[in-house]
């Protein structure tokens, strides 16, 4: 069984991008929670899971958190 992905918010920003890159380098599974999935895909390719949404939308946040750490 593979480990649960680590959910990262703000992944397309300056600090979040560094966090995601470090987790990828450590071979950790990553899920990014973003309003800009196209930007996230350009930055990280298919190495990360992308969860589309925003904090104001409880349904999208709940879906992003499901199964994540």
N, C-alpha and C positions, 0 to 999 in steps of 0.2 A: 504494500500500500504506500502510495507516495504521500509526502507530508503536505499539510494544508498550505495553501498560498498565503503569503503575508500581504495584507491589504495596505497599499500606500495611497494616501491622498496628497494632492498637490504635486503629482509626479511629473507634470509638464513644466513646473516652475524650477527655479534655480536649485534650491535645496532638495526638493523632491526628486529631481532628475538624478542628483548625486546619490541619493539613498537607493533609488532603483538600480542604478549602475553598480553600486557596491553589492547589493543583494544578488544581482545577476552574476557578478564575479565570484561570489561565494556559492554559486549554484543553488540558490534558494528559489523556490517557486514564488512568483510575484503576480499580484493582481492590482491593477491601478484603477482608482475610482476617479473619473474625469468627465468633464462636460465637453472635452475636445478629443474624441477618440482618434480622429485623423492625425492630430499632432502626436498623440501617444504612439500610434502605430509607426509614424515616421521616425520617432526617436528610438523606439525599442524593437521594432519589427514584431515578429510572431513569438518572441521569447517570453512575453508577458501576457497574462489574461487582461482583457480590458472590460471594465464594468462602467457602462454609461450611466451618468446620473449626477445629482447634486444633493447637497445636504438638506435643502428645503423640501426635497421630494423623499419622504420617508420610505416609500415603496422601493425606490431605486437604491437607497442606502441599505435597506434591509436585505435586498437581493445581493448587493455587493459584499455584505458581511457574511452571508450564508456560506459556511464551510471554510471561512478564512480565519487567520489568526490576527 
